[in-house]
Amino acid sequence: MAGIEEVARATGVSTATVSRALRGLPNVSDTTRAAVRRAADELGYVASSSASGLASGRTLALGVVVPSVSRWFYTQVLEGVDAELRSASYDMILFNLGGHRGDRERVFHRSILRKRTDALLALCLDFTPDEREQLASLGHPTIVVGGPVKGLRSVGIDEKATAREATNHLIGLGHTEIAHLGGEDEEGLNSNVPAGRLRGFEKAMRAAHLTVRPEWVIPGGFSLPEGRAAMNRLLDRPGPKPTAVFAGSDEMAMGAMLAAADHGLRVPDDLSVIGIDDHDYSACFGLTTMAQSPFEQGSAATRILLDELAGGEPRAGSVRSPAHLVVRTSTAPPR
């Protein structure tokens, strides 16, 4: 296994420059940085995190708090985070809440306070006043991916605008009887995401002078099984049925499509469906969606933290990520 001296000889630069290049620190040209990383890979160099930590007072690790690892959005963000950390020779310490609020005590009051990380990235979480106090006491750079959080920086799409555009797509096709599948999520997660998407839906409906039926605004739990069950319950009710549904995530939208099939309905002939995400399976379902890139959101948030750890100016504001309409076969004018 090669050491830092071998990498320095192979690239013709000093060991200090090699160290700065591999740690993502400033004052190294892009050309030199690329050459150093290429040589390090070819020689099999592995940085000693303990030695680097002693020299810099840092752990060279980023803490990532995730509600669970079972959702597509979370795994895509983690891939983006990991890609940036690997290029900067940083490690990731994953704090998985496992979908249960009770594990937050372990993470926020014990694990994070051990100061095993240099910065913190949280996915789709809001924080209690006590948790905010714990985070502030560390003085670590912190950022959230997946919905705005009061008092903290975040990276994510404009929830209301994205939902409004999705709903307007259905309205533009001629639909007037539109349901919304979204609603509540697990306790402790960022409620601004489903709330923002609901407000965007309602704003588009009001602007078109259309009625929002309360019985057609149903919680789908941001998952395919729960979305399918919720849509089945709506379709089981007597009375008029929607001709279209805007789902707050692609997984719920796929569930709605399966529920339509459960009732002998055809998509889009009998029911148009649109979601948000552009999930890996969305094209297979022919699902029209508002596409976003959680991978890029995780990558962008990580770059912000790494830049600050390298001595860059802290970024105060949040970052809006793009979302755009992808039309497939699940939406069409009503019959």
MARGU-645325 format. One record per residue (C-alpha): x, y, z. Coordinates in steps of 0.05 Angstrom, whole numbers, plus 5000, padded with zeros to 4 digits. Layout:
N
XYZ/...
REM end
This chain:
335
500050005000/502950674979/504051255026/503351995015/510752054996/509751574937/503751974912/507952614918/513652314877/508952054824/505752734813/511853174826/508653584881/509853654955/506753195007/503053805034/499853924966/497953194962/494653235030/490853865012/488553574945/486052924975/482453285031/478853764984/482154385014/483055044975/489255324940/490254704896/488954764821/483754304790/489054004745/493653834804/487853574846/485653104789/492852864779/493752724853/487252344859/488851944797/495751754824/492951584892/487851114860/493050784816/497950694873/492650454922/493851014972/489151045031/489251645076/489951545151/483851885180/486751845250/493152205230/489252725191/484652825249/490352945297/493353455250/486953835235/482753715297/477553395253/474752695244/474252735168/467252445174/460452725157/454452505198/448052355160/441452255197/436251875156/429151675178/430150985146/433950665088/427850355056/425450935013/427851094943/428751834958/433251705018/437651204982/438551674923/440652254969/445551795004/448651604937/449652344922/452652464990/457351874984/459852074915/462052754941/465152475005/469251954968/472252484922/474252894983/476952295023/471552385075/467751825110/460251795122/457351585189/450151395179/445151495236/439051085217/432751245257/429650605230/422950935219/421650995294/421651645332/424451305394/431351225363/432151975359/434251975433/440051515416/442251925356/441452635381/443152565455/448752045452/451651875384/452252585355/454652885421/460652425419/463352905366/465052345317/463352795258/465353475230/458553665201/451453405198/446553285141/439453085157/434252785109/426952985112/427153135187/424753695230/427853805299/425053895368/427354505409/431754045450/434853735388/436254425360/439754615425/444053985421/445954145349/447654865365/452054645423/456454255375/457654845329/457754375269/455554605200/448654305190/444054255129/437453905112/435653545048/428253445032/423754015052/424854695086/426054725161/425155365200/431755655222/436055165183/438955145113/436054635065/436754364995/430454154959/425054314908/419854854915/414254404943/408454874929/410655084859/412054354839/405254124864/401854704829/405054534763/403053794770/395853984784/395754494728/397953944680/391553564697/387354194693/390354364626/388153684600/380953864619/380253514686/375753854737/374553274786/381453184816/383552814879/389952904919/393752314949/398852554999/397852745070/400952515134/407652175145/411051875205/411552305267/417952715272/418952765197/418753425159/411353595154/412954185108/413553705049/406453415048/403654075072/407054465017/404753984963/397554024989/397754784988/400454774917/394754314896/389554754930/392355394900/392055104829/384954864840/382655544867/386055914811/382155494761/375655604802/375154854816/372554534880/377254164927/373053604956/375553455027/373752715020/378352684959/384452934997/387052295028/393452075064/397751575027/403751515072/408851645016/409050894999/406250454944/402249984990/399250545031/397750954968/394250354937/390150225000/388150955007/386051004934/382150364939/378250654998/376651274958/374250874898/370050424944/365951014967/359051124936/357951744895/362052114842/369151904828/375152334808/377552314736/384652474757/389252444818/395452834837/399752414883/405052744926/410152204907/411251714851/410651114898/403651354918/402051484845/403950774827/399450534884/393750944855/394850624787/394449934818/388150124856/384950354791/386449664762/383549344825/376949694807/377149524733/379050234713/383950394658/389550914664/389051424633/382251284599/378351264665/383451574713/389452024699/395151984750/401152444761/406452414816/412852754840/419952454838/421452084773/422651444813/426850904780/420450514765/416351104740/418050994666/416150254673/409350474698/408750994643/407751504699/407352244685/411252604740/414753224764/421952984761/427053174814/434052914829/435252714901/442152484881/444053194860/440753474923/445053034967/451153204926/449853964929/448553955004/454953565016/459054054974/456454625016/458654285080/465454085052/466854785026/465555075095/469954545129/475454735080/475055465102/470055735053/464856265070/458755955103/452655955059/446756255096/440956125049/437455505025/438255214955/432455094908/433254474865/429754434798/423654004782/420653924713/414653584682/415752914647/409552704608/408551954598/402251534586/398751584653/395352254638/390452444582/384152864573/377952594608/373152184567/
REM end
